[in-house]
């Protein structure tokens, strides 16, 4: 019998729409052995999925929707964190 392990995928989108383009991402894979390196920022040129909707169609479950940012008057053009972050998870079998 195989054991299930969790994978967490974090996708940052250009806009809050689930079909919007992925601009940044991170993958944390609990199914990998400790000796195998996890993906790091900048490891890949292309995102694992072009959007959250594409990831959902591949079996990922959305567990956190992005909260819309509140821009205070006069601070609309300040830079900061990426505002449209979605957290997804799925369980995969480990042999």
Backbone as JSON Lines, residues from 0, in Angstrom:
{"i":0,"aa":"X","n":[0.84,-1.19,0.0],"ca":[0.0,0.0,0.0],"c":[0.88,1.25,0.0]}
{"i":1,"aa":"X","n":[0.53,2.23,-0.8],"ca":[1.35,3.43,-0.89],"c":[0.89,4.48,0.12]}
{"i":2,"aa":"X","n":[1.82,5.27,0.57],"ca":[1.57,6.35,1.52],"c":[1.35,7.64,0.75]}
{"i":3,"aa":"X","n":[0.46,8.5,1.25],"ca":[0.21,9.79,0.6],"c":[1.05,10.88,1.25]}
{"i":4,"aa":"X","n":[1.6,11.74,0.43],"ca":[2.37,12.89,0.9],"c":[1.84,14.15,0.23]}
{"i":5,"aa":"X","n":[1.99,15.26,0.92],"ca":[1.45,16.53,0.45],"c":[2.46,17.3,-0.39]}
{"i":6,"aa":"X","n":[1.96,17.94,-1.42],"ca":[2.73,18.91,-2.21],"c":[2.0,20.25,-2.08]}
{"i":7,"aa":"X","n":[2.77,21.31,-1.89],"ca":[2.22,22.67,-1.81],"c":[2.8,23.47,-2.97]}
{"i":8,"aa":"X","n":[1.92,24.13,-3.72],"ca":[2.31,24.97,-4.85],"c":[1.81,26.38,-4.58]}
{"i":9,"aa":"X","n":[2.7,27.34,-4.63],"ca":[2.32,28.74,-4.43],"c":[2.5,29.44,-5.77]}
{"i":10,"aa":"X","n":[1.41,30.01,-6.27],"ca":[1.44,30.74,-7.53],"c":[1.08,32.2,-7.29]}
{"i":11,"aa":"X","n":[1.88,33.09,-7.82],"ca":[1.59,34.53,-7.8],"c":[1.13,34.9,-9.2]}
{"i":12,"aa":"X","n":[-0.05,35.52,-9.29],"ca":[-0.61,35.87,-10.59],"c":[-0.5,37.36,-10.86]}
{"i":13,"aa":"X","n":[-0.63,37.72,-12.12],"ca":[-0.56,39.13,-12.53],"c":[-1.8,39.9,-12.07]}
{"i":14,"aa":"X","n":[-2.94,39.22,-12.0],"ca":[-4.21,39.82,-11.6],"c":[-4.93,38.84,-10.68]}
{"i":15,"aa":"X","n":[-6.01,39.24,-10.0],"ca":[-6.68,38.32,-9.08],"c":[-7.48,37.2,-9.75]}
{"i":16,"aa":"X","n":[-7.74,37.3,-11.04],"ca":[-8.5,36.3,-11.78],"c":[-7.72,34.97,-11.83]}
{"i":17,"aa":"X","n":[-8.39,33.85,-11.55],"ca":[-7.74,32.54,-11.54],"c":[-7.15,32.15,-12.9]}
{"i":18,"aa":"X","n":[-7.59,32.8,-13.96],"ca":[-7.06,32.53,-15.31],"c":[-5.9,33.46,-15.67]}
{"i":19,"aa":"X","n":[-5.56,34.38,-14.78],"ca":[-4.49,35.34,-15.04],"c":[-3.13,34.62,-15.08]}
{"i":20,"aa":"X","n":[-2.15,35.23,-15.71],"ca":[-0.82,34.62,-15.89],"c":[-0.03,34.52,-14.59]}
{"i":21,"aa":"X","n":[0.68,33.4,-14.47],"ca":[1.59,33.19,-13.35],"c":[2.84,34.04,-13.55]}
{"i":22,"aa":"X","n":[3.21,34.8,-12.52],"ca":[4.41,35.65,-12.61],"c":[5.52,35.17,-11.67]}
{"i":23,"aa":"X","n":[5.18,34.39,-10.65],"ca":[6.18,33.84,-9.73],"c":[5.58,32.59,-9.09]}
{"i":24,"aa":"X","n":[6.43,31.68,-8.61],"ca":[5.93,30.42,-8.08],"c":[6.96,29.76,-7.17]}
{"i":25,"aa":"X","n":[6.47,28.84,-6.34],"ca":[7.32,28.0,-5.5],"c":[6.6,26.67,-5.31]}
{"i":26,"aa":"X","n":[7.36,25.58,-5.25],"ca":[6.8,24.25,-5.06],"c":[7.52,23.6,-3.88]}
{"i":27,"aa":"X","n":[6.75,23.08,-2.94],"ca":[7.29,22.34,-1.8],"c":[6.71,20.93,-1.88]}
{"i":28,"aa":"X","n":[7.59,19.95,-2.07],"ca":[7.17,18.59,-2.35],"c":[7.52,17.66,-1.2]}
{"i":29,"aa":"X","n":[6.51,17.3,-0.41],"ca":[6.72,16.39,0.72],"c":[6.94,14.96,0.3]}
{"i":30,"aa":"X","n":[6.78,14.65,-0.98],"ca":[6.99,13.28,-1.45],"c":[8.45,13.01,-1.81]}
{"i":31,"aa":"X","n":[9.26,14.06,-1.89],"ca":[10.67,13.87,-2.23],"c":[11.45,13.39,-1.0]}
{"i":32,"aa":"X","n":[12.43,12.51,-1.19],"ca":[13.27,12.12,-0.06],"c":[14.12,13.32,0.4]}
{"i":33,"aa":"X","n":[14.55,13.28,1.65],"ca":[15.34,14.39,2.21],"c":[16.6,14.67,1.4]}
{"i":34,"aa":"X","n":[17.16,13.64,0.79],"ca":[18.4,13.82,0.03],"c":[18.19,14.55,-1.29]}
{"i":35,"aa":"X","n":[16.95,14.64,-1.75],"ca":[16.67,15.31,-3.02],"c":[16.32,16.78,-2.77]}
{"i":36,"aa":"X","n":[16.91,17.65,-3.55],"ca":[16.77,19.09,-3.39],"c":[15.39,19.57,-3.82]}
{"i":37,"aa":"X","n":[14.8,20.47,-3.04],"ca":[13.53,21.1,-3.4],"c":[13.78,22.18,-4.45]}
{"i":38,"aa":"X","n":[12.74,22.55,-5.18],"ca":[12.84,23.64,-6.15],"c":[13.14,24.93,-5.4]}
{"i":39,"aa":"X","n":[14.03,25.73,-5.93],"ca":[14.35,27.04,-5.37],"c":[13.94,28.13,-6.33]}
{"i":40,"aa":"X","n":[13.77,29.33,-5.82],"ca":[13.43,30.48,-6.65],"c":[14.47,30.62,-7.76]}
{"i":41,"aa":"X","n":[14.03,30.78,-8.98],"ca":[14.93,30.98,-10.11],"c":[15.42,29.7,-10.75]}
{"i":42,"aa":"X","n":[14.98,28.53,-10.23],"ca":[15.41,27.25,-10.81],"c":[14.86,27.03,-12.22]}
{"i":43,"aa":"X","n":[13.7,27.58,-12.48],"ca":[13.03,27.34,-13.75],"c":[12.7,28.66,-14.44]}
{"i":44,"aa":"X","n":[12.76,28.64,-15.76],"ca":[12.4,29.82,-16.54],"c":[10.9,29.91,-16.77]}
{"i":45,"aa":"X","n":[10.25,28.75,-16.86],"ca":[8.82,28.69,-17.13],"c":[8.08,28.22,-15.89]}
{"i":46,"aa":"X","n":[6.92,28.82,-15.59],"ca":[6.15,28.38,-14.43],"c":[5.61,26.97,-14.64]}
{"i":47,"aa":"X","n":[5.34,26.24,-13.56],"ca":[4.8,24.89,-13.71],"c":[3.41,24.89,-14.35]}
{"i":48,"aa":"X","n":[2.66,25.98,-14.16],"ca":[1.33,26.14,-14.77],"c":[1.17,27.6,-15.18]}
{"i":49,"aa":"X","n":[0.51,27.85,-16.31],"ca":[0.33,29.23,-16.75],"c":[-0.68,30.01,-15.9]}
{"i":50,"aa":"X","n":[-1.53,29.3,-15.13],"ca":[-2.51,29.96,-14.27],"c":[-2.97,29.0,-13.18]}
{"i":51,"aa":"X","n":[-3.69,29.5,-12.21],"ca":[-4.27,28.66,-11.16],"c":[-5.27,27.69,-11.76]}
{"i":52,"aa":"X","n":[-6.07,28.16,-12.7],"ca":[-7.07,27.3,-13.33],"c":[-6.43,26.09,-14.02]}
{"i":53,"aa":"X","n":[-5.29,26.29,-14.68],"ca":[-4.58,25.17,-15.31],"c":[-4.12,24.16,-14.26]}
{"i":54,"aa":"X","n":[-3.64,24.64,-13.12],"ca":[-3.2,23.75,-12.04],"c":[-4.39,22.97,-11.48]}
{"i":55,"aa":"X","n":[-5.53,23.63,-11.32],"ca":[-6.72,22.95,-10.83],"c":[-7.14,21.82,-11.77]}
{"i":56,"aa":"X","n":[-7.03,22.06,-13.05],"ca":[-7.4,21.03,-14.04],"c":[-6.44,19.83,-13.99]}
{"i":57,"aa":"X","n":[-5.26,20.04,-13.4],"ca":[-4.27,18.96,-13.27],"c":[-4.33,18.3,-11.89]}
{"i":58,"aa":"X","n":[-5.36,18.61,-11.1],"ca":[-5.55,17.93,-9.83],"c":[-5.16,18.69,-8.58]}
{"i":59,"aa":"X","n":[-4.72,19.93,-8.71],"ca":[-4.38,20.74,-7.55],"c":[-5.65,21.34,-6.95]}
{"i":60,"aa":"X","n":[-5.69,21.43,-5.61],"ca":[-6.8,22.03,-4.89],"c":[-6.37,23.38,-4.36]}
{"i":61,"aa":"X","n":[-7.19,24.41,-4.57],"ca":[-6.89,25.75,-4.05],"c":[-7.28,25.76,-2.58]}
{"i":62,"aa":"X","n":[-6.32,26.1,-1.71],"ca":[-6.63,26.17,-0.29],"c":[-6.57,27.6,0.25]}
{"i":63,"aa":"X","n":[-6.08,28.52,-0.55],"ca":[-6.08,29.93,-0.14],"c":[-6.21,30.82,-1.35]}
{"i":64,"aa":"X","n":[-7.2,31.69,-1.3],"ca":[-7.38,32.69,-2.35],"c":[-6.68,33.97,-1.94]}
{"i":65,"aa":"X","n":[-6.22,34.71,-2.91],"ca":[-5.54,35.97,-2.63],"c":[-6.53,37.01,-2.12]}
{"i":66,"aa":"X","n":[-6.13,37.71,-1.07],"ca":[-6.93,38.85,-0.6],"c":[-6.58,40.05,-1.47]}
{"i":67,"aa":"X","n":[-7.58,40.78,-1.89],"ca":[-7.3,41.96,-2.71],"c":[-6.58,43.0,-1.88]}
{"i":68,"aa":"X","n":[-5.53,43.59,-2.43],"ca":[-4.77,44.59,-1.67],"c":[-5.57,45.87,-1.47]}
{"i":69,"aa":"X","n":[-5.28,46.53,-0.38],"ca":[-5.89,47.83,-0.09],"c":[-4.79,48.87,-0.29]}
{"i":70,"aa":"X","n":[-4.98,49.74,-1.27],"ca":[-3.99,50.78,-1.54],"c":[-4.45,52.08,-0.89]}
{"i":71,"aa":"X","n":[-3.66,52.6,0.02],"ca":[-3.99,53.86,0.66],"c":[-3.73,55.01,-0.31]}
{"i":72,"aa":"X","n":[-4.55,56.01,-0.24],"ca":[-4.42,57.17,-1.12],"c":[-3.01,57.75,-1.01]}
{"i":73,"aa":"X","n":[-2.39,57.94,-2.15],"ca":[-1.04,58.47,-2.2],"c":[0.05,57.41,-2.21]}
{"i":74,"aa":"X","n":[-0.32,56.14,-1.96],"ca":[0.65,55.05,-1.94],"c":[0.4,54.02,-3.04]}
{"i":75,"aa":"X","n":[-0.41,54.37,-4.03],"ca":[-0.81,53.42,-5.06],"c":[0.35,52.87,-5.88]}
{"i":76,"aa":"X","n":[1.44,53.62,-5.97],"ca":[2.55,53.23,-6.85],"c":[3.76,52.71,-6.09]}
{"i":77,"aa":"X","n":[3.63,52.5,-4.79],"ca":[4.74,51.92,-4.03],"c":[4.83,50.43,-4.31]}
{"i":78,"aa":"X","n":[6.05,49.92,-4.33],"ca":[6.22,48.49,-4.58],"c":[6.28,47.75,-3.25]}
{"i":79,"aa":"X","n":[6.02,46.48,-3.31],"ca":[6.03,45.64,-2.11],"c":[5.93,44.18,-2.53]}
{"i":80,"aa":"X","n":[5.27,43.39,-1.72],"ca":[5.1,41.97,-2.04],"c":[4.19,41.8,-3.25]}
{"i":81,"aa":"X","n":[4.2,40.62,-3.82],"ca":[3.3,40.32,-4.94],"c":[1.91,40.07,-4.36]}
{"i":82,"aa":"X","n":[0.91,40.83,-4.79],"ca":[-0.38,40.81,-4.09],"c":[-1.31,39.64,-4.4]}
{"i":83,"aa":"X","n":[-1.16,38.94,-5.5],"ca":[-2.15,37.94,-5.88],"c":[-1.57,36.53,-5.72]}
{"i":84,"aa":"X","n":[-1.43,36.1,-4.46],"ca":[-0.82,34.82,-4.13],"c":[-1.9,33.77,-3.86]}
{"i":85,"aa":"X","n":[-1.76,32.63,-4.51],"ca":[-2.68,31.52,-4.33],"c":[-1.89,30.32,-3.84]}
{"i":86,"aa":"X","n":[-2.42,29.62,-2.85],"ca":[-1.79,28.42,-2.31],"c":[-2.63,27.22,-2.75]}
{"i":87,"aa":"X","n":[-1.96,26.24,-3.35],"ca":[-2.63,25.03,-3.82],"c":[-1.97,23.82,-3.19]}
{"i":88,"aa":"X","n":[-2.72,22.72,-3.08],"ca":[-2.13,21.49,-2.55],"c":[-2.71,20.29,-3.26]}
{"i":89,"aa":"X","n":[-1.94,19.23,-3.24],"ca":[-2.42,17.93,-3.71],"c":[-1.66,16.86,-2.94]}
{"i":90,"aa":"X","n":[-2.22,15.68,-2.94],"ca":[-1.6,14.53,-2.27],"c":[-1.14,13.56,-3.37]}
{"i":91,"aa":"X","n":[0.07,13.08,-3.23],"ca":[0.61,12.13,-4.2],"c":[1.07,10.88,-3.47]}
{"i":92,"aa":"X","n":[1.0,9.76,-4.15],"ca":[1.4,8.49,-3.56],"c":[2.92,8.34,-3.58]}
{"i":93,"aa":"X","n":[3.44,7.83,-2.47],"ca":[4.87,7.55,-2.36],"c":[4.99,6.03,-2.25]}
{"i":94,"aa":"X","n":[5.8,5.43,-3.09],"ca":[5.95,3.96,-3.08],"c":[6.86,3.5,-1.98]}
